Amino acid sequence: MSPGRSERAFRTGNERLYEAYNDLHALAQDFEKPFDAPAILVVGHQTDGKSALVEALMGFQFNHVGGGTKTRRPITLHMKYNSACVQPHCYLITDEFGEQEATLEELQNYIENENARLDREAQFWSKEIVVRIEYKFCPNLTIIDTPGLISAAPGKRNSTLQNSARQVEAMVRQKMEQKEYIILCLEDSNDWSNATTRRLVDPSLSRTVVVSTKLDTRIPQFARPHDVEMYLRPPARLLEPTMLGGSPFFTSVPSGRVGNSKDAIFRSNEHFRGAVADREALDVAELESRLGRKLEKAERARIGVGQLRRFLEHLLQRRYLENVPTIVPVLEKEYRNASRRLEETQVELNDLHPEKLKEKGRVFRESFLSKLALLLRGTVAAPPERFGETLADEHIRGGAFVGPDNKPVMVNEQLPNAHMRLFGGAQYHRAMAEFRAGIGTINCPDISREEIVNACGIDDFHDGVNYTRTACVIAVSKARDLFEPFLHQLGYRLAHVQRRMLPIAMHLLQKDGQFLNGHDLFLKRVGAAYHAFIDEFEKGSRTKCMEDLQSTTRYVTWSLHTKSRSSLKAMLSKVTAPSGAQAGSGAKGSASAGEAGGSGATADFLENTLWNRTLGAMSEEIVAALVCQIFEGIRDHFVQSVELKFNCFFLMPIIDTFPTRLREELESAYDEDLDEVFDVAAVRAALEQRLKSLELELHQVERLQRKFAMIHSTLAQQQSHGAKGDPDTPKLRQSEENPLNMSMRSSLPGGGAAANLKASQELGKAATKLASLDLNKSGAAAAARGVLSSMR
């Protein structure tokens, strides 16, 4: 085979491969399949010429290139092969406007304006400028041009530059963490011992291509041929021999911009590409002149942008080809999944008969009810990290218990499981435990002297003071005002906990394959019935609790409100008696003196407690003691009553009342209008649309299977001919002639070249058999699937 025919065959093979991957990525984008394209990450210090090298590799200019830090945002170029695009077609992708087509001039202006804006602000931005480019002369490849690393001088006066250097380095390191990236490490130095960029990349350089830029400025600095030899072939002590490609590459990019202005050097991108090729030829000639000999093939293969591009294309092609054996079984798996979903969709279309729909609804209804009961009883089927809530999350979404001071009620003791992510019955129990622990320990609010005096009032028959009535008035008023808001907060919180069980139950149904896909109207009806039931029974439980609170605070029953006689005596024992009474009761002497003292103390006591409205210390303490005692009795009764009523009239009905309610509602809806329950017309239209989409996906997967099988067949034939020593077949040379060979040898799958050759030959035979099938004939599609399955 002549060199021209060999080159044409190679390019045709590349085009077929890139076209197949182009279809693969289109399938991934259209149907959300996880196929990723390789990416090249360009890393280097500022003014190392990263952007200029990227433009030379792509063959057209699009960025702002010059001295200083010009690239202040990463630029991601999604290159897409398109044989119809003789000129590059560019699309700028932004959050505001999505994907918009742009000319090279518009793209360059956008990038320059962004960099200029950030330059004025002395800032870097990690958000990428994303550009998609379709071009006839590019592979499916993603190139990421990063901001240049900064070498900041020490000292406080350079703190701003040091901060920028840290930002850029952190940004670049984060990008390099992606293991599938090929790192293009640029070094601007003629002494490999002083090269610093590669120290930031992977230690072994096993996925790094090292490039020495600005070769045209290096050559005049070499005085002896030995210096050139050391530069072109650095020893292992200066540069790691395990780098991708085995040795560094050396490039030169002519300065100047493309355009029609006076400052433009190149009138077109074709002119620019020609200048890059001319610069490569001049570099080779000057190196050979300095060395006094011709460059060897291995040396020549590393000089120039064209050689670097060729190496990257071969490297990319090898990455693509290595993925072909893994893509074939993945496509087969996608084919099986699409076939299964196609059959399920066809079955759903056939099940749109009214009686079948009713039966499907009944089956789903019973499964849904069983999942609700399971969530209340407890289960680990739902992932807590997705559906669980900690107590803090519950406070944010369901509300906390807030006191009159608008501050959350603090629980004195540590609430169990507060930091755990709970749902269902466990979350309901925790919420009730917080209510019991928080509200059940609230003390009576402070009582002012004005409140006591205003509560005394005037009796119907006399103007004396009834401090017992005063204490009851104050206690019931404060208890009612304080506890009623907590009742509403508890109802809202428990309703929030129960509402959360609906999506969790739907998840469990999907997980167990019991979900009713496509019938959104029916699912909305079920969800609406559940929410209406929650709202109704939460309101009913709250109403019952309010009635109990009103009865407790309307009439004071001392046996209930003061707990016991002993506790009341203990409370009154804290009251401070008047000094006269204490003295009279403790005086010794004659009986007449004692009687006189006792009657005086009794008079003082009556004066202070019955008819004197000048509030003394003793009266104030008696009233406060009685109020606290009555308040605590109301509080304890309220907490117990609320917990009991919510458990009986809100929690339990979900288990024993809601199933009957849901069954009756759905059966009644079936009898009234079945189309209002299932929306048969809309479901049929959605299923037919899904059927068409799955048929299209199945067709594309089949086409990709054939295409990749043929590519694998071609590879197997090429490797077979190469193994036989066919002189007309291009072969990969040894590492000293082709640096790609050595770098790829370690990345081939286990088993060695012989095992890979045998596997490729077997897959090639299967692919040839597949290509001979006419898939339009009956039975041929099944035979094709059998062949593809055997290729795994």
ZAPA-299627 format. One record per residue (C-alpha): x, y, z. Coordinates in pm, whole numbers, padded with zeros to 5 digits, always signed. Example, Ala and Ser with C-alpha at 12.3 -4.5 7.8 and 13.67 -1.06 7.14 Angstrom:
! residues 2
+01230-00450+00780/+01367-00106+00714/
//
This chain:
! residues 792
+00000+00000+00000/+00142+00336-00101/+00202+00605+00166/-00076+00819+00023/-00323+00534+00034/-00204+00438+00381/-00256+00792+00508/-00598+00810+00349/-00692+00474+00502/-00568+00591+00841/-00771+00912+00820/-01074+00718+00702/-01037+00484+00999/-01008+00782+01232/-01319+00939+01083/-01514+00616+01126/-01397+00589+01486/-01471+00953+01569/-01807+00931+01395/-01897+00622+01601/-01802+00802+01923/-01989+01107+01803/-02302+00892+01771/-02228+00737+02109/-02212+01079+02278/-02527+01188+02095/-02700+00879+02235/-02565+00964+02582/-02695+01320+02557/-03035+01231+02412/-03112+00940+02645/-02892+01033+02946/-02641+00751+02915/-02312+00767+03113/-02053+00787+02831/-01770+01039+02879/-01518+01174+02628/-01146+01190+02711/-01011+01530+02809/-00672+01702+02789/-00593+01940+03075/-00337+02206+02984/-00125+02311+03284/+00160+02561+03295/+00289+02880+03453/+00177+03219+03327/+00340+03326+02999/+00438+02963+02928/+00226+02986+02613/-00063+02757+02707/-00332+02939+02515/-00109+02984+02211/-00028+02612+02206/-00398+02520+02236/-00475+02743+01938/-00194+02588+01736/-00318+02239+01817/-00673+02331+01711/-00559+02519+01401/-00746+02844+01464/-00727+03137+01706/-01000+03212+01955/-00838+03342+02275/-00651+03644+02406/-00282+03559+02396/-00005+03780+02528/+00226+03860+02817/+00114+03848+03178/-00181+03665+03323/-00432+03678+03039/-00636+03364+03115/-00826+03427+03437/-01102+03169+03388/-01064+02808+03274/-01178+02759+02916/-01334+02422+02833/-01341+02339+02462/-01570+02051+02372/-01436+01952+02032/-01679+01754+01819/-01595+01589+01489/-01822+01703+01205/-01717+01616+00851/-01948+01883+00709/-01776+02172+00895/-01484+02287+00682/-01459+02592+00907/-01500+02566+01285/-01854+02620+01409/-01849+02758+01763/-02121+02755+02029/-02090+02949+02355/-02268+02785+02650/-02375+03015+02936/-02614+02984+03229/-02817+03285+03119/-02877+03202+02752/-02787+02834+02721/-02610+02735+02400/-02573+03007+02136/-02384+02994+01808/-02101+03246+01784/-01840+03341+01527/-01472+03316+01609/-01461+03696+01645/-01757+03700+01883/-01608+03414+02085/-01272+03590+02105/-01437+03915+02214/-01634+03737+02486/-01325+03565+02626/-01117+03884+02608/-01388+04087+02781/-01421+03832+03061/-01046+03819+03117/-01022+04199+03103/-01303+04236+03359/-01136+03993+03599/-00800+04160+03536/-00942+04497+03641/-01084+04335+03953/-00757+04146+04016/-00961+03826+04054/-00968+03469+03924/-01288+03274+03872/-01305+02896+03881/-01628+02888+03677/-01540+02764+03330/-01608+02936+03000/-01764+02649+02807/-01737+02638+02428/-01851+02365+02192/-01676+02350+01856/-01768+02139+01555/-01488+02099+01302/-01385+01862+01028/-01024+01839+01147/-01074+01765+01515/-01161+01451+01715/-01423+01415+01987/-01207+01569+02254/-01231+01808+02546/-00943+02049+02600/-00934+02252+02922/-00709+02558+02921/-00640+02659+03282/-00515+02994+03415/-00139+03017+03435/+00031+02925+03761/+00192+03224+03930/+00541+03237+04080/+00500+03503+04349/+00802+03658+04518/+00817+03639+04899/+00747+03937+05120/+00445+04124+05253/+00444+04367+04962/+00361+04073+04733/+00075+03938+04948/-00185+04009+04678/+00012+03818+04418/+00074+03536+04666/-00299+03508+04731/-00365+03490+04356/-00100+03221+04325/-00270+03009+04591/-00609+03050+04423/-00479+02941+04083/-00283+02647+04223/-00585+02520+04417/-00799+02552+04104/-00549+02359+03889/-00496+02087+04150/-00870+02032+04173/-00885+01983+03796/-00593+01739+03803/-00776+01516+04050/-00982+01381+03758/-00790+01060+03687/-00924+01021+03333/-00767+01351+03223/-00450+01356+03013/-00233+01633+03156/-00042+01849+02911/+00232+01998+03130/+00410+02298+02978/+00763+02397+03080/+00927+02723+02969/+01291+02647+03049/+01608+02525+02875/+01733+02361+03195/+01530+02059+03306/+01666+02084+03660/+01491+02423+03695/+01158+02315+03545/+00892+02358+03814/+00550+02297+03658/+00576+01918+03651/+00627+01913+04029/+00260+02004+04070/+00126+01716+03857/+00123+01341+03926/+00458+01222+04070/+00530+00951+03812/+00401+01158+03516/+00233+00839+03395/-00064+01036+03261/+00128+01353+03180/+00272+01471+02849/+00559+01716+02913/+00600+01993+02655/+00885+02245+02637/+00746+02558+02470/+00916+02843+02283/+01177+02619+02123/+01270+02891+01875/+01399+03106+02165/+01590+02814+02323/+01800+02706+02026/+02019+03022+02010/+02110+02969+02378/+02290+02639+02311/+02661+02683+02248/+02763+02317+02208/+02603+02010+02051/+02622+01842+02392/+02388+02106+02535/+02136+02030+02263/+02166+01654+02334/+02104+01709+02704/+01804+01925+02623/+01646+01685+02375/+01727+01369+02573/+01741+01460+02942/+01877+01184+03169/+01654+01012+03424/+01805+01214+03710/+01664+01533+03551/+01333+01412+03410/+01121+01109+03499/+01140+00849+03218/+00794+00715+03312/+00622+01017+03160/+00355+00963+02899/+00540+00932+02568/+00875+00849+02727/+01034+01188+02644/+00925+01553+02633/+00796+01733+02326/+00932+02063+02193/+00713+02323+02024/+00722+02673+01882/+00420+02888+01801/+00478+03197+01585/+00362+03517+01750/+00089+03727+01594/-00287+03736+01567/-00526+03654+01286/-00734+03941+01152/-00764+04234+00915/-00630+04505+01145/-00293+04671+01106/-00153+04480+01402/-00263+04141+01263/+00016+03920+01132/-00196+03647+00978/-00482+03718+00739/-00658+03386+00796/-00643+03071+01003/-00500+02888+00701/-00217+03142+00700/-00169+03082+01073/-00155+02703+01028/+00099+02744+00749/+00316+02962+00973/+00305+02697+01247/+00421+02432+01000/+00697+02661+00867/+00816+02731+01221/+00839+02357+01286/+01054+02307+00973/+01283+02594+01075/+01327+02451+01426/+01426+02112+01284/+01676+02272+01050/+01832+02483+01326/+01856+02186+01563/+02026+01976+01297/+02265+02264+01232/+02353+02288+01601/+02394+01912+01634/+02590+01874+01314/+02377+01573+01215/+02030+01469+01108/+01767+01418+01376/+01679+01058+01440/+01322+00945+01385/+01247+00933+01758/+01388+01285+01799/+01205+01420+01495/+00878+01272+01628/+00894+01510+01926/+00973+01838+01749/+00691+02070+01654/+00321+02132+01711/+00230+01896+01428/+00416+01607+01594/+00254+01683+01930/-00090+01695+01769/-00022+01367+01591/+00088+01208+01918/-00219+01332+02101/-00442+01207+01820/-00276+00863+01836/-00306+00872+02216/-00670+00970+02195/-00733+00705+01932/-00571+00442+02153/-00785+00553+02447/-01089+00524+02225/-00985+00184+02093/-00911+00047+02437/-01268+00138+02534/-01423-00040+02234/-01425-00389+02400/-01594-00241+02705/-01844-00036+02506/-01977-00339+02316/-02114-00514+02631/-02238-00181+02767/-02434-00126+02448/-02567-00481+02476/-02684-00406+02830/-02851-00084+02714/-03017-00281+02435/-03158-00532+02683/-03284-00255+02910/-03446-00070+02622/-03607-00394+02498/-03742-00470+02844/-03886-00121+02885/-04034-00143+02536/-04213-00466+02625/-04337-00318+02954/-04472-00013+02772/-04653-00234+02523/-04806-00431+02811/-04921-00108+02976/-05085+00000+02651/-05271-00328+02635/-05380-00290+02999/-05581+00029+02942/-05907-00170+02951/-06140-00030+03224/-06155-00348+03429/-05779-00396+03412/-05726-00036+03519/-05954-00083+03819/-05769-00396+03922/-05431-00225+03885/-05560+00062+04099/-05681-00178+04370/-05349-00363+04376/-05158-00035+04403/-05394+00091+04675/-05338-00211+04897/-04962-00197+04842/-04962+00172+04933/-05155+00108+05254/-04920-00171+05354/-04620+00061+05304/-04778+00327+05527/-04834+00072+05803/-04477-00053+05757/-04335+00297+05796/-04524+00348+06120/-04419+00011+06261/-04056+00069+06153/-03840-00030+05857/-03490+00017+05714/-03597-00023+05351/-03584+00354+05288/-03239+00519+05303/-03219+00757+05604/-02966+00982+05431/-03229+01061+05169/-03558+01051+05359/-03461+01097+05724/-03465+01422+05921/-03260+01519+06221/-03433+01717+06495/-03275+02037+06359/-03408+01961+06008/-03749+01886+06157/-03751+02222+06335/-03675+02402+06008/-03939+02222+05799/-04203+02136+06059/-04154+02415+06310/-04012+02419+06663/-04198+02468+06991/-04176+02844+07045/-04262+03012+07375/-04425+03352+07441/-04082+03517+07415/-04050+03389+07054/-03762+03164+07153/-03757+02787+07108/-03841+02586+07416/-03523+02423+07539/-03534+02064+07656/-03351+02035+07985/-03238+01679+07934/-03071+01544+07621/-03344+01423+07386/-03268+01072+07255/-03192+01036+06882/-03192+01413+06827/-02907+01396+06576/-03032+01085+06395/-03216+01104+06062/-03555+00951+06135/-03882+00902+05948/-04219+00737+06003/-04313+00605+06346/-03967+00674+06492/-03988+01042+06396/-04344+01069+06535/-04229+00924+06868/-03934+01167+06887/-04158+01467+06818/-04399+01360+07092/-04109+01299+07331/-03981+01651+07267/-04327+01791+07341/-04348+01593+07664/-03997+01687+07776/-04020+02053+07675/-04376+02155+07761/-04401+01916+08059/-04126+02101+08246/-04235+02461+08182/-04265+02660+08501/-04535+02912+08577/-04454+03258+08439/-04371+03535+08683/-04668+03708+08851/-04666+04082+08901/-04827+04265+09192/-05051+04449+08947/-05187+04120+08814/-05274+04008+09169/-05449+04335+09256/-05643+04342+08927/-05751+03981+08976/-05896+04055+09320/-06199+04252+09198/-06518+04298+09412/-06739+04023+09544/-07117+04018+09508/-07184+04052+09881/-06877+04223+10032/-06566+04417+09937/-06324+04182+10104/-06044+04003+09921/-06076+03638+09808/-05718+03543+09740/-05816+03184+09656/-06029+03308+09370/-05754+03547+09273/-05502+03260+09245/-05747+03055+09033/-05813+03344+08795/-05444+03407+08741/-05349+03041+08706/-05612+02942+08449/-05555+03258+08244/-05180+03206+08221/-05217+02834+08151/-05467+02890+07870/-05262+03164+07705/-04940+02966+07735/-05051+02616+07633/-05288+02691+07345/-05010+02796+07098/-04813+02481+07185/-05118+02274+07089/-05127+02428+06739/-04751+02385+06701/-04771+02019+06797/-05051+01955+06548/-04855+02116+06265/-04539+01923+06358/-04709+01582+06372/-04892+01653+06046/-04555+01733+05887/-04415+01400+06006/-04713+01209+05867/-04712+01394+05532/-04349+01296+05480/-04451+00930+05474/-04625+00974+05136/-04309+01019+04920/-04128+00754+05126/-04409+00506+05063/-04395+00587+04689/-04020+00525+04692/-04069+00186+04854/-04330+00098+04594/-04091+00192+04313/-03814-00005+04479/-04032-00316+04500/-04166-00277+04146/-04520-00203+04265/-04540+00158+04144/-04810+00262+03897/-04608+00434+03626/-04776+00672+03386/-05096+00721+03586/-05017+01057+03743/-05382+01154+03785/-05453+00841+03989/-05141+00897+04202/-05242+01258+04264/-05586+01143+04375/-05431+00898+04623/-05193+01164+04754/-05473+01421+04784/-05687+01173+04977/-05400+01104+05217/-05326+01474+05274/-05695+01553+05325/-05719+01273+05581/-05412+01404+05767/-05550+01757+05774/-05895+01645+05886/-05781+01420+06171/-05510+01659+06287/-05773+01931+06315/-06012+01691+06491/-05747+01585+06742/-05653+01944+06805/-06019+02035+06861/-06057+01759+07119/-05744+01880+07297/-05873+02238+07293/-06199+02125+07454/-06002+01951+07725/-05783+02258+07781/-06091+02480+07805/-06258+02250+08056/-05941+02232+08264/-05901+02610+08269/-06271+02695+08315/-06333+02536+08653/-06067+02458+08910/-06105+02124+09084/-05868+02123+09377/-05825+01748+09380/-05708+01769+09020/-05526+02097+09005/-05330+02074+09330/-05238+01707+09290/-05258+01623+09665/-05299+01775+10008/-04938+01708+10098/-04806+01897+09797/-05033+02193+09877/-04911+02198+10238/-04552+02181+10117/-04615+02478+09889/-04782+02684+10166/-04506+02601+10412/-04278+02825+10207/-04493+03128+10288/-04332+03372+10533/-04558+03448+10833/-04579+03801+10983/-04330+03880+11258/-04607+03955+11508/-04766+03617+11457/-04431+03443+11501/-04365+03636+11822/-04712+03573+11964/-04701+03205+11895/-04364+03170+12056/-04414+03394+12363/-04398+03255+12713/-04571+03400+13013/-04911+03416+13163/-05217+03269+12994/-05375+03609+12956/-05067+03741+12784/-05068+03440+12548/-05437+03488+12466/-05381+03856+12399/-05083+03776+12173/-05278+03504+11988/-05579+03724+11919/-05345+03999+11797/-05170+03761+11553/-05504+03634+11425/-05622+03989+11368/-05305+04068+11176/-05349+03753+10963/-05708+03843+10879/-05606+04200+10807/-05345+04081+10557/-05549+03808+10387/-05918+03893+10394/-06005+04259+10365/-05685+04461+10331/-05618+04550+09966/-05273+04678+10051/-05083+04380+09915/-04838+04258+10171/-04554+04012+10143/-04754+03733+10302/-05053+03776+10070/-04830+03797+09763/-04650+03476+09856/-04974+03288+09929/-05121+03389+09593/-04799+03302+09406/-04782+02963+09577/-05143+02883+09491/-05099+02999+09129/-04790+02782+09078/-04963+02481+09227/-05272+02522+09009/-05059+02594+08698/-04854+02278+08743/-05170+02072+08783/-05311+02215+08458/-04976+02161+08279/-04941+01797+08376/-05300+01719+08287/-05264+01907+07955/-04948+01720+07846/-05092+01378+07931/-05426+01454+07770/-05272+01591+07448/-05040+01294+07403/-05323+01049+07464/-05567+01221+07227/-05319+01262+06941/-05222+00897+06971/-05583+00780+06975/-05747+01023+06733/-05461+01106+06492/-05201+00828+06485/-05423+00520+06513/-05679+00631+06248/-05404+00622+05986/-05382+00248+06049/-05744+00151+06112/-05956+00428+05952/-05767+00560+05649/-05764+00225+05458/-06142+00207+05465/-06173+00574+05371/-05937+00536+05074/-06109+00221+04946/-06451+00386+04959/-06331+00704+04784/-06162+00516+04498/-06449+00274+04443/-06692+00566+04438/-06472+00746+04186/-06459+00432+03969/-06838+00426+03953/-06875+00796+03876/-06619+00846+03597/-06321+00619+03542/-06156+00865+03304/-06145+01123+03583/-05946+00877+03790/-05694+00750+03534/-05715+01006+03250/-05703+00724+02997/-05655+00950+02693/-05353+01128+02839/-05203+00802+02964/-05245+00643+02622/-05080+00941+02452/-04789+00935+02699/-04740+00561+02655/-04744+00591+02277/-04486+00870+02296/-04271+00660+02527/-04307+00369+02287/-04179+00578+01997/-03889+00709+02205/-03788+00358+02311/-03811+00231+01954/-03584+00518+01844/-03339+00446+02125/-03341+00076+02038/-03272+00156+01673/-02980+00383+01764/-02832+00126+02001/-02856-00143+01731/-02685+00087+01481/-02409+00167+01730/-02361-00200+01806/-02306-00274+01438/-02077+00027+01396/-01854-00058+01693/-01853-00422+01593/-01724-00326+01246/-01460-00099+01401/-01348-00386+01620/-01340-00613+01316/-01118-00364+01132/-00885-00340+01431/-00860-00717+01456/-00772-00744+01087/-00510-00469+01115/-00350-00635+01418/-00362-00973+01242/-00187-00833+00935/+00062-00652+01152/+00145-00973+01338/+00209-01152+01007/+00449-00881+00900/+00251-00741+00606/+00477-00469+00462/+00180-00268+00334/+00018-00238+00681/+00130+00049+00908/+00266-00085+01238/+00342+00070+01573/+00717+00095+01609/+00933+00047+01915/+00945+00311+02185/+01250+00486+02045/+01065+00548+01716/+00711+00597+01845/+00686+00729+02202/+00319+00635+02210/+00402+00263+02209/+00595+00267+02534/+00341+00482+02715/+00047+00267+02612/+00204-00072+02676/+00137-00061+03048/-00221+00058+03002/-00336-00233+02782/-00563-00490+02947/-00398-00782+03124/-00290-01088+02933/-00034-00935+02701/-00035-00866+02328/-00112-01227+02233/-00426-01238+02444/-00537-00904+02309/-00475-01016+01952/-00670-01339+02005/-00961-01152+02162/-00964-00898+01881/-00960-01175+01619/-01255-01351+01784/-01450-01029+01808/-01357-00953+01448/-01505-01282+01331/-01824-01213+01524/-01841-00861+01382/-01796-00992+01027/-02082-01234+01085/-02292-00951+01223/-02220-00730+00921/-02339-01005+00686/-02686-01014+00848/-02974-00831+00687/-03158-00689+00986/-03463-00614+00776/-03536-00984+00737/-03739-01170+00992/-03535-01340+01259/-03220-01151+01165/-03249-00905+01455/-03256-01191+01705/-02953-01348+01538/-02772-01013+01553/-02842-00984+01924/-02706-01334+01974/-02384-01244+01794/-02347-00923+01996/-02407-01112+02318/-02136-01363+02228/-01892-01075+02165/-01896-00993+02535/
//
